[in-house]
Amino acid sequence: MPPLDPDHADLPHLLLHPPDAPDRRWAGAVLCQVLERRGHVDYRHEDRLGGGAAVALATLGALVRVVEGGERELMLRALLMAPWEAVRRASGLPVTPAQAVETLVAAAPAEVVDAALRAMIFEGRESLAAYAKAAVFPEQRAVEGFEIEIGAATARRLGVSPQRLVIDRMEMAIAGYGRAKWGANLRPAVPAWLALAAPDERGERVRALIERVKAADGEDSGAFVALGLADWAGTEVAHPGAEAVLALVLAGRSGALRKGGVDLAAAMGRWAVLERVAGEDADAAVRKRAAKQLAARK
Protein backbone atom coordinates (compact mmCIF):
# COMPACT_ATOMS: atom_id res chain seq x y z
CA MET A 1 0.00 0.00 0.00
CA PRO A 2 1.46 3.42 -0.92
CA PRO A 3 2.07 6.13 1.71
CA LEU A 4 -1.05 8.01 2.69
CA ASP A 5 -1.65 11.73 2.30
CA PRO A 6 -1.54 13.30 5.80
CA ASP A 7 -4.27 15.74 4.77
CA HIS A 8 -6.70 12.92 4.01
CA ALA A 9 -5.88 10.15 6.48
CA ASP A 10 -6.15 9.91 10.23
CA LEU A 11 -3.35 9.24 12.69
CA PRO A 12 -3.70 5.44 13.03
CA HIS A 13 -3.52 4.88 9.27
CA LEU A 14 -0.59 7.28 8.92
CA LEU A 15 1.33 5.36 11.56
CA LEU A 16 0.59 2.03 9.91
CA HIS A 17 1.39 3.14 6.34
CA PRO A 18 4.41 5.48 6.41
CA PRO A 19 6.58 6.27 3.39
CA ASP A 20 9.64 4.09 2.85
CA ALA A 21 11.87 6.94 3.99
CA PRO A 22 9.98 9.34 6.28
CA ASP A 23 11.36 12.86 5.99
CA ARG A 24 10.96 16.20 7.67
CA ARG A 25 8.32 17.54 5.28
CA TRP A 26 6.14 14.45 5.72
CA ALA A 27 6.58 14.61 9.50
CA GLY A 28 5.47 18.25 9.52
CA ALA A 29 2.35 17.40 7.54
CA VAL A 30 1.51 14.60 9.97
CA LEU A 31 2.03 16.95 12.90
CA CYS A 32 -0.38 19.48 11.36
CA GLN A 33 -2.98 16.77 10.96
CA VAL A 34 -2.58 15.67 14.60
CA LEU A 35 -2.84 19.24 15.85
CA GLU A 36 -5.80 20.17 13.65
CA ARG A 37 -7.79 17.03 14.41
CA ARG A 38 -6.60 17.03 18.05
CA GLY A 39 -5.77 13.36 17.62
CA HIS A 40 -9.41 12.57 16.85
CA VAL A 41 -10.23 9.53 14.76
CA ASP A 42 -13.62 8.35 13.55
CA TYR A 43 -14.99 5.45 15.56
CA ARG A 44 -14.79 2.16 13.70
CA HIS A 45 -16.98 -0.80 14.47
CA GLU A 46 -16.46 -3.05 11.47
CA ASP A 47 -13.08 -1.69 10.31
CA ARG A 48 -11.05 -2.19 13.48
CA LEU A 49 -7.27 -1.89 13.21
CA GLY A 50 -5.97 -5.05 14.81
CA GLY A 51 -2.22 -5.67 14.89
CA GLY A 52 0.53 -3.46 13.53
CA ALA A 53 1.80 -2.16 16.87
CA ALA A 54 5.46 -2.58 15.89
CA VAL A 55 5.01 -0.63 12.65
CA ALA A 56 2.99 2.12 14.34
CA LEU A 57 5.56 2.55 17.12
CA ALA A 58 8.46 2.57 14.65
CA THR A 59 6.72 5.32 12.67
CA LEU A 60 6.02 7.25 15.86
CA GLY A 61 9.71 7.22 16.75
CA ALA A 62 10.65 8.22 13.19
CA LEU A 63 8.42 11.30 13.37
CA VAL A 64 10.64 12.62 16.16
CA ARG A 65 13.98 11.47 14.77
CA VAL A 66 13.63 13.01 11.30
CA VAL A 67 13.29 16.55 12.67
CA GLU A 68 15.71 18.66 14.70
CA GLY A 69 15.89 21.68 16.99
CA GLY A 70 12.63 23.47 17.74
CA GLU A 71 10.76 21.25 15.30
CA ARG A 72 11.79 18.17 17.27
CA GLU A 73 10.77 19.86 20.53
CA LEU A 74 7.31 20.69 19.16
CA MET A 75 6.85 17.26 17.59
CA LEU A 76 7.83 15.47 20.79
CA ARG A 77 5.61 17.60 23.02
CA ALA A 78 2.59 17.38 20.75
CA LEU A 79 2.84 13.59 20.39
CA LEU A 80 3.39 13.12 24.12
CA MET A 81 0.05 14.88 24.61
CA ALA A 82 -1.89 13.13 21.86
CA PRO A 83 -4.95 11.23 23.19
CA TRP A 84 -3.48 7.74 22.71
CA GLU A 85 -6.06 5.95 24.83
CA ALA A 86 -8.91 7.54 22.89
CA VAL A 87 -7.19 6.64 19.60
CA ARG A 88 -6.81 3.03 20.75
CA ARG A 89 -10.45 2.73 21.77
CA ALA A 90 -11.85 4.40 18.68
CA SER A 91 -9.72 2.74 16.02
CA GLY A 92 -8.38 -0.45 17.54
CA LEU A 93 -4.79 0.70 16.97
CA PRO A 94 -2.91 -1.47 19.51
CA VAL A 95 -0.79 1.33 20.98
CA THR A 96 -1.24 2.17 24.67
CA PRO A 97 -0.25 5.46 26.31
CA ALA A 98 2.63 3.66 28.03
CA GLN A 99 3.95 2.29 24.72
CA ALA A 100 3.63 5.67 23.02
CA VAL A 101 5.45 7.49 25.82
CA GLU A 102 8.21 4.85 25.97
CA THR A 103 8.76 5.09 22.21
CA LEU A 104 8.83 8.89 22.17
CA VAL A 105 11.20 9.07 25.15
CA ALA A 106 13.64 6.80 23.32
CA ALA A 107 13.51 8.85 20.10
CA ALA A 108 15.20 12.07 21.26
CA PRO A 109 18.23 13.13 23.31
CA ALA A 110 17.78 12.97 27.08
CA GLU A 111 17.88 16.74 27.61
CA VAL A 112 15.15 17.31 25.01
CA VAL A 113 13.01 14.56 26.52
CA ASP A 114 13.56 15.87 30.05
CA ALA A 115 12.35 19.35 29.12
CA ALA A 116 9.39 17.96 27.17
CA LEU A 117 8.24 15.73 30.03
CA ARG A 118 8.57 18.54 32.55
CA ALA A 119 6.50 20.84 30.33
CA MET A 120 3.92 18.12 29.77
CA ILE A 121 3.50 17.38 33.47
CA PHE A 122 3.49 20.91 34.83
CA GLU A 123 2.23 23.06 31.95
CA GLY A 124 0.23 20.75 29.72
CA ARG A 125 -0.72 21.93 26.26
CA GLU A 126 -0.06 25.55 27.22
CA SER A 127 3.61 24.66 26.74
CA LEU A 128 3.00 24.46 22.98
CA ALA A 129 2.06 28.14 22.72
CA ALA A 130 5.72 29.21 22.49
CA TYR A 131 5.98 27.37 19.15
CA ALA A 132 2.95 29.03 17.54
CA LYS A 133 5.00 31.87 16.06
CA ALA A 134 8.39 30.18 16.12
CA ALA A 135 10.34 29.43 12.94
CA VAL A 136 9.28 25.78 12.78
CA PHE A 137 7.78 23.93 9.80
CA PRO A 138 7.53 27.06 7.61
CA GLU A 139 6.16 25.07 4.65
CA GLN A 140 3.12 24.16 6.79
CA ARG A 141 2.34 27.76 7.70
CA ALA A 142 1.21 29.37 4.43
CA VAL A 143 -0.42 26.77 2.23
CA GLU A 144 -3.02 26.82 -0.53
CA GLY A 145 -6.51 27.32 0.80
CA PHE A 146 -5.38 29.34 3.80
CA GLU A 147 -5.47 32.73 2.11
CA ILE A 148 -8.16 35.45 2.13
CA GLU A 149 -8.32 38.11 -0.56
CA ILE A 150 -10.10 41.33 0.49
CA GLY A 151 -11.08 43.15 -2.68
CA ALA A 152 -11.83 46.83 -3.09
CA ALA A 153 -15.61 46.55 -2.59
CA THR A 154 -15.28 44.41 0.52
CA ALA A 155 -12.52 46.61 1.86
CA ARG A 156 -14.75 49.69 1.55
CA ARG A 157 -17.53 47.98 3.49
CA LEU A 158 -15.11 46.92 6.21
CA GLY A 159 -13.31 50.25 6.29
CA VAL A 160 -9.91 48.69 5.56
CA SER A 161 -7.47 48.71 2.68
CA PRO A 162 -7.63 46.01 -0.02
CA GLN A 163 -5.26 43.26 1.04
CA ARG A 164 -4.39 39.60 0.92
CA LEU A 165 -4.35 37.83 4.26
CA VAL A 166 -2.33 34.67 4.70
CA ILE A 167 -3.52 32.50 7.57
CA ASP A 168 -0.76 30.70 9.45
CA ARG A 169 -1.96 27.10 9.42
CA MET A 170 0.52 25.92 12.06
CA GLU A 171 -0.31 28.77 14.42
CA MET A 172 -4.02 28.01 14.11
CA ALA A 173 -3.41 24.29 14.61
CA ILE A 174 -1.40 24.82 17.79
CA ALA A 175 -3.97 27.27 19.16
CA GLY A 176 -6.76 24.78 18.51
CA TYR A 177 -5.11 21.67 19.93
CA GLY A 178 -7.69 22.00 22.67
CA ARG A 179 -8.46 19.76 25.59
CA ALA A 180 -8.73 16.26 24.20
CA LYS A 181 -8.39 13.71 26.98
CA TRP A 182 -4.68 12.91 27.10
CA GLY A 183 -4.30 12.71 30.89
CA ALA A 184 -3.65 8.95 30.83
CA ASN A 185 -0.28 9.73 29.22
CA LEU A 186 0.82 11.38 32.47
CA ARG A 187 0.95 8.06 34.30
CA PRO A 188 3.86 6.62 32.25
CA ALA A 189 5.39 10.09 31.81
CA VAL A 190 6.00 10.55 35.54
CA PRO A 191 8.30 7.51 36.04
CA ALA A 192 10.07 8.37 32.77
CA TRP A 193 10.78 11.92 34.02
CA LEU A 194 12.00 10.67 37.39
CA ALA A 195 14.28 8.14 35.68
CA LEU A 196 16.04 10.98 33.85
CA ALA A 197 16.97 12.77 37.09
CA ALA A 198 20.31 12.38 38.81
CA PRO A 199 19.94 10.43 42.09
CA ASP A 200 20.47 13.55 44.20
CA GLU A 201 17.77 15.41 42.23
CA ARG A 202 15.11 12.71 42.34
CA GLY A 203 13.79 13.60 45.77
CA GLU A 204 13.21 17.20 44.70
CA ARG A 205 11.29 16.00 41.66
CA VAL A 206 9.14 13.70 43.77
CA ARG A 207 8.26 16.60 46.07
CA ALA A 208 7.40 18.80 43.08
CA LEU A 209 5.13 16.07 41.68
CA ILE A 210 3.38 15.65 45.03
CA GLU A 211 2.69 19.38 45.09
CA ARG A 212 1.43 19.11 41.51
CA VAL A 213 -1.09 16.48 42.61
CA LYS A 214 -2.25 18.53 45.58
CA ALA A 215 -2.65 21.65 43.43
CA ALA A 216 -4.83 19.69 40.97
CA ASP A 217 -7.39 19.26 43.78
CA GLY A 218 -8.97 16.07 42.52
CA GLU A 219 -8.73 16.76 38.78
CA ASP A 220 -8.06 13.77 36.53
CA SER A 221 -4.61 15.04 35.64
CA GLY A 222 -3.60 15.01 39.30
CA ALA A 223 -4.86 11.44 39.72
CA PHE A 224 -2.79 10.24 36.76
CA VAL A 225 0.31 11.98 38.11
CA ALA A 226 -0.31 10.31 41.48
CA LEU A 227 -0.67 6.89 39.83
CA GLY A 228 2.59 7.53 37.99
CA LEU A 229 4.25 8.33 41.30
CA ALA A 230 2.86 5.09 42.76
CA ASP A 231 4.22 3.11 39.80
CA TRP A 232 7.64 4.68 40.34
CA ALA A 233 7.60 4.16 44.12
CA GLY A 234 6.67 0.50 43.62
CA THR A 235 10.05 -0.02 41.94
CA GLU A 236 11.92 2.28 44.35
CA VAL A 237 10.51 1.21 47.71
CA ALA A 238 13.72 2.12 49.55
CA HIS A 239 13.69 5.72 48.32
CA PRO A 240 12.80 8.22 51.08
CA GLY A 241 10.12 9.72 48.86
CA ALA A 242 8.20 6.43 48.65
CA GLU A 243 6.57 6.97 52.06
CA ALA A 244 5.23 10.37 51.04
CA VAL A 245 3.88 8.89 47.82
CA LEU A 246 2.14 6.10 49.76
CA ALA A 247 0.43 8.62 52.02
CA LEU A 248 -0.60 10.69 48.99
CA VAL A 249 -2.26 7.91 47.03
CA LEU A 250 -4.00 6.32 50.02
CA ALA A 251 -5.57 9.71 50.74
CA GLY A 252 -6.79 10.03 47.13
CA ARG A 253 -10.44 10.71 46.38
CA SER A 254 -10.88 8.00 43.77
CA GLY A 255 -11.02 4.32 44.51
CA ALA A 256 -8.73 3.64 41.54
CA LEU A 257 -6.06 5.81 43.11
CA ARG A 258 -6.41 4.16 46.51
CA LYS A 259 -6.17 0.75 44.83
CA GLY A 260 -2.82 1.94 43.50
CA GLY A 261 -1.93 2.82 47.09
CA VAL A 262 -2.89 -0.68 48.21
CA ASP A 263 -0.54 -2.23 45.66
CA LEU A 264 2.22 0.16 46.68
CA ALA A 265 1.72 -0.66 50.38
CA ALA A 266 2.06 -4.36 49.53
CA ALA A 267 5.26 -3.72 47.56
CA MET A 268 6.64 -1.79 50.55
CA GLY A 269 5.57 -4.46 53.04
CA ARG A 270 3.29 -2.08 54.96
CA TRP A 271 0.96 -4.79 56.24
CA ALA A 272 -0.43 -2.76 59.13
CA VAL A 273 -1.46 -0.09 56.63
CA LEU A 274 -3.17 -2.73 54.50
CA GLU A 275 -5.04 -4.11 57.50
CA ARG A 276 -6.35 -0.63 58.25
CA VAL A 277 -7.43 -0.08 54.64
CA ALA A 278 -9.08 -3.52 54.48
CA GLY A 279 -11.19 -2.64 57.49
CA GLU A 280 -11.87 1.06 57.04
CA ASP A 281 -11.84 2.21 53.41
CA ALA A 282 -15.21 3.51 52.21
CA ASP A 283 -14.92 1.68 48.86
CA ALA A 284 -15.68 -2.05 48.95
CA ALA A 285 -13.43 -2.66 45.94
CA VAL A 286 -10.49 -1.04 47.72
CA ARG A 287 -11.14 -3.09 50.86
CA LYS A 288 -11.28 -6.24 48.74
CA ARG A 289 -8.00 -5.33 47.03
CA ALA A 290 -6.31 -4.79 50.40
CA ALA A 291 -7.64 -8.10 51.76
CA LYS A 292 -6.36 -9.89 48.65
CA GLN A 293 -2.90 -8.39 49.10
CA LEU A 294 -2.90 -9.42 52.77
CA ALA A 295 -3.88 -12.97 51.85
CA ALA A 296 -1.11 -13.15 49.24
CA ARG A 297 1.73 -11.90 51.48
CA LYS A 298 4.63 -14.26 52.04
C-alpha positions as CSV (number, residue, x, y, z in Angstrom):
1,M,0.0,0.0,0.0
2,P,1.5,3.4,-0.9
3,P,2.1,6.1,1.7
4,L,-1.1,8.0,2.7
5,D,-1.6,11.7,2.3
6,P,-1.5,13.3,5.8
7,D,-4.3,15.7,4.8
8,H,-6.7,12.9,4.0
9,A,-5.9,10.1,6.5
10,D,-6.2,9.9,10.2
11,L,-3.4,9.2,12.7
12,P,-3.7,5.4,13.0
13,H,-3.5,4.9,9.3
14,L,-0.6,7.3,8.9
15,L,1.3,5.4,11.6
16,L,0.6,2.0,9.9
17,H,1.4,3.1,6.3
18,P,4.4,5.5,6.4
19,P,6.6,6.3,3.4
20,D,9.6,4.1,2.9
21,A,11.9,6.9,4.0
22,P,10.0,9.3,6.3
23,D,11.4,12.9,6.0
24,R,11.0,16.2,7.7
25,R,8.3,17.5,5.3
26,W,6.1,14.5,5.7
27,A,6.6,14.6,9.5
28,G,5.5,18.3,9.5
29,A,2.3,17.4,7.5
30,V,1.5,14.6,10.0
31,L,2.0,16.9,12.9
32,C,-0.4,19.5,11.4
33,Q,-3.0,16.8,11.0
34,V,-2.6,15.7,14.6
35,L,-2.8,19.2,15.8
36,E,-5.8,20.2,13.6
37,R,-7.8,17.0,14.4
38,R,-6.6,17.0,18.0
39,G,-5.8,13.4,17.6
40,H,-9.4,12.6,16.9
41,V,-10.2,9.5,14.8
42,D,-13.6,8.3,13.6
43,Y,-15.0,5.4,15.6
44,R,-14.8,2.2,13.7
45,H,-17.0,-0.8,14.5
46,E,-16.5,-3.1,11.5
47,D,-13.1,-1.7,10.3
48,R,-11.1,-2.2,13.5
49,L,-7.3,-1.9,13.2
50,G,-6.0,-5.1,14.8
51,G,-2.2,-5.7,14.9
52,G,0.5,-3.5,13.5
53,A,1.8,-2.2,16.9
54,A,5.5,-2.6,15.9
55,V,5.0,-0.6,12.7
56,A,3.0,2.1,14.3
57,L,5.6,2.6,17.1
58,A,8.5,2.6,14.7
59,T,6.7,5.3,12.7
60,L,6.0,7.3,15.9
61,G,9.7,7.2,16.7
62,A,10.7,8.2,13.2
63,L,8.4,11.3,13.4
64,V,10.6,12.6,16.2
65,R,14.0,11.5,14.8
66,V,13.6,13.0,11.3
67,V,13.3,16.6,12.7
68,E,15.7,18.7,14.7
69,G,15.9,21.7,17.0
70,G,12.6,23.5,17.7
71,E,10.8,21.3,15.3
72,R,11.8,18.2,17.3
73,E,10.8,19.9,20.5
74,L,7.3,20.7,19.2
75,M,6.8,17.3,17.6
76,L,7.8,15.5,20.8
77,R,5.6,17.6,23.0
78,A,2.6,17.4,20.7
79,L,2.8,13.6,20.4
80,L,3.4,13.1,24.1
81,M,0.1,14.9,24.6
82,A,-1.9,13.1,21.9
83,P,-4.9,11.2,23.2
84,W,-3.5,7.7,22.7
85,E,-6.1,5.9,24.8
86,A,-8.9,7.5,22.9
87,V,-7.2,6.6,19.6
88,R,-6.8,3.0,20.7
89,R,-10.4,2.7,21.8
90,A,-11.9,4.4,18.7
91,S,-9.7,2.7,16.0
92,G,-8.4,-0.5,17.5
93,L,-4.8,0.7,17.0
94,P,-2.9,-1.5,19.5
95,V,-0.8,1.3,21.0
96,T,-1.2,2.2,24.7
97,P,-0.3,5.5,26.3
98,A,2.6,3.7,28.0
99,Q,4.0,2.3,24.7
100,A,3.6,5.7,23.0
101,V,5.5,7.5,25.8
102,E,8.2,4.9,26.0
103,T,8.8,5.1,22.2
104,L,8.8,8.9,22.2
105,V,11.2,9.1,25.1
106,A,13.6,6.8,23.3
107,A,13.5,8.8,20.1
108,A,15.2,12.1,21.3
109,P,18.2,13.1,23.3
110,A,17.8,13.0,27.1
111,E,17.9,16.7,27.6
112,V,15.1,17.3,25.0
113,V,13.0,14.6,26.5
114,D,13.6,15.9,30.1
115,A,12.4,19.4,29.1
116,A,9.4,18.0,27.2
117,L,8.2,15.7,30.0
118,R,8.6,18.5,32.5
119,A,6.5,20.8,30.3
120,M,3.9,18.1,29.8
121,I,3.5,17.4,33.5
122,F,3.5,20.9,34.8
123,E,2.2,23.1,32.0
124,G,0.2,20.7,29.7
125,R,-0.7,21.9,26.3
126,E,-0.1,25.5,27.2
127,S,3.6,24.7,26.7
128,L,3.0,24.5,23.0
129,A,2.1,28.1,22.7
130,A,5.7,29.2,22.5
131,Y,6.0,27.4,19.1
132,A,2.9,29.0,17.5
133,K,5.0,31.9,16.1
134,A,8.4,30.2,16.1
135,A,10.3,29.4,12.9
136,V,9.3,25.8,12.8
137,F,7.8,23.9,9.8
138,P,7.5,27.1,7.6
139,E,6.2,25.1,4.6
140,Q,3.1,24.2,6.8
141,R,2.3,27.8,7.7
142,A,1.2,29.4,4.4
143,V,-0.4,26.8,2.2
144,E,-3.0,26.8,-0.5
145,G,-6.5,27.3,0.8
146,F,-5.4,29.3,3.8
147,E,-5.5,32.7,2.1
148,I,-8.2,35.5,2.1
149,E,-8.3,38.1,-0.6
150,I,-10.1,41.3,0.5
151,G,-11.1,43.1,-2.7
152,A,-11.8,46.8,-3.1
153,A,-15.6,46.5,-2.6
154,T,-15.3,44.4,0.5
155,A,-12.5,46.6,1.9
156,R,-14.7,49.7,1.6
157,R,-17.5,48.0,3.5
158,L,-15.1,46.9,6.2
159,G,-13.3,50.2,6.3
160,V,-9.9,48.7,5.6
161,S,-7.5,48.7,2.7
162,P,-7.6,46.0,0.0
163,Q,-5.3,43.3,1.0
164,R,-4.4,39.6,0.9
165,L,-4.4,37.8,4.3
166,V,-2.3,34.7,4.7
167,I,-3.5,32.5,7.6
168,D,-0.8,30.7,9.5
169,R,-2.0,27.1,9.4
170,M,0.5,25.9,12.1
171,E,-0.3,28.8,14.4
172,M,-4.0,28.0,14.1
173,A,-3.4,24.3,14.6
174,I,-1.4,24.8,17.8
175,A,-4.0,27.3,19.2
176,G,-6.8,24.8,18.5
177,Y,-5.1,21.7,19.9
178,G,-7.7,22.0,22.7
179,R,-8.5,19.8,25.6
180,A,-8.7,16.3,24.2
181,K,-8.4,13.7,27.0
182,W,-4.7,12.9,27.1
183,G,-4.3,12.7,30.9
184,A,-3.7,8.9,30.8
185,N,-0.3,9.7,29.2
186,L,0.8,11.4,32.5
187,R,1.0,8.1,34.3
188,P,3.9,6.6,32.3
189,A,5.4,10.1,31.8
190,V,6.0,10.5,35.5
191,P,8.3,7.5,36.0
192,A,10.1,8.4,32.8
193,W,10.8,11.9,34.0
194,L,12.0,10.7,37.4
195,A,14.3,8.1,35.7
196,L,16.0,11.0,33.8
197,A,17.0,12.8,37.1
198,A,20.3,12.4,38.8
199,P,19.9,10.4,42.1
200,D,20.5,13.6,44.2
201,E,17.8,15.4,42.2
202,R,15.1,12.7,42.3
203,G,13.8,13.6,45.8
204,E,13.2,17.2,44.7
205,R,11.3,16.0,41.7
206,V,9.1,13.7,43.8
207,R,8.3,16.6,46.1
208,A,7.4,18.8,43.1
209,L,5.1,16.1,41.7
210,I,3.4,15.7,45.0
211,E,2.7,19.4,45.1
212,R,1.4,19.1,41.5
213,V,-1.1,16.5,42.6
214,K,-2.2,18.5,45.6
215,A,-2.7,21.6,43.4
216,A,-4.8,19.7,41.0
217,D,-7.4,19.3,43.8
218,G,-9.0,16.1,42.5
219,E,-8.7,16.8,38.8
220,D,-8.1,13.8,36.5
221,S,-4.6,15.0,35.6
222,G,-3.6,15.0,39.3
223,A,-4.9,11.4,39.7
224,F,-2.8,10.2,36.8
225,V,0.3,12.0,38.1
226,A,-0.3,10.3,41.5
227,L,-0.7,6.9,39.8
228,G,2.6,7.5,38.0
229,L,4.2,8.3,41.3
230,A,2.9,5.1,42.8
231,D,4.2,3.1,39.8
232,W,7.6,4.7,40.3
233,A,7.6,4.2,44.1
234,G,6.7,0.5,43.6
235,T,10.0,0.0,41.9
236,E,11.9,2.3,44.4
237,V,10.5,1.2,47.7
238,A,13.7,2.1,49.5
239,H,13.7,5.7,48.3
240,P,12.8,8.2,51.1
241,G,10.1,9.7,48.9
242,A,8.2,6.4,48.6
243,E,6.6,7.0,52.1
244,A,5.2,10.4,51.0
245,V,3.9,8.9,47.8
246,L,2.1,6.1,49.8
247,A,0.4,8.6,52.0
248,L,-0.6,10.7,49.0
249,V,-2.3,7.9,47.0
250,L,-4.0,6.3,50.0
251,A,-5.6,9.7,50.7
252,G,-6.8,10.0,47.1
253,R,-10.4,10.7,46.4
254,S,-10.9,8.0,43.8
255,G,-11.0,4.3,44.5
256,A,-8.7,3.6,41.5
257,L,-6.1,5.8,43.1
258,R,-6.4,4.2,46.5
259,K,-6.2,0.8,44.8
260,G,-2.8,1.9,43.5
261,G,-1.9,2.8,47.1
262,V,-2.9,-0.7,48.2
263,D,-0.5,-2.2,45.7
264,L,2.2,0.2,46.7
265,A,1.7,-0.7,50.4
266,A,2.1,-4.4,49.5
267,A,5.3,-3.7,47.6
268,M,6.6,-1.8,50.5
269,G,5.6,-4.5,53.0
270,R,3.3,-2.1,55.0
271,W,1.0,-4.8,56.2
272,A,-0.4,-2.8,59.1
273,V,-1.5,-0.1,56.6
274,L,-3.2,-2.7,54.5
275,E,-5.0,-4.1,57.5
276,R,-6.4,-0.6,58.3
277,V,-7.4,-0.1,54.6
278,A,-9.1,-3.5,54.5
279,G,-11.2,-2.6,57.5
280,E,-11.9,1.1,57.0
281,D,-11.8,2.2,53.4
282,A,-15.2,3.5,52.2
283,D,-14.9,1.7,48.9
284,A,-15.7,-2.1,49.0
285,A,-13.4,-2.7,45.9
286,V,-10.5,-1.0,47.7
287,R,-11.1,-3.1,50.9
288,K,-11.3,-6.2,48.7
289,R,-8.0,-5.3,47.0
290,A,-6.3,-4.8,50.4
291,A,-7.6,-8.1,51.8
292,K,-6.4,-9.9,48.7
293,Q,-2.9,-8.4,49.1
294,L,-2.9,-9.4,52.8
295,A,-3.9,-13.0,51.8
296,A,-1.1,-13.1,49.2
297,R,1.7,-11.9,51.5
298,K,4.6,-14.3,52.0
